């Protein structure tokens, strides 16, 4: 699995999980969804993504976006 797909999958899991938690557990979980969205937005401009650094350290092969 490439670094790009690992980051996108992780972001998708975080967003879906936090949306479900906000609906079924407590509305404050929506802040995690907002944080994930803000992180994806800033990564699109800067190319810096903490999750990409973690996945790279775990041995994910480089992709086109995150190297």
Order of alpha helices (4+ residues) and beta strands (2+ residues): alpha-alpha-alpha
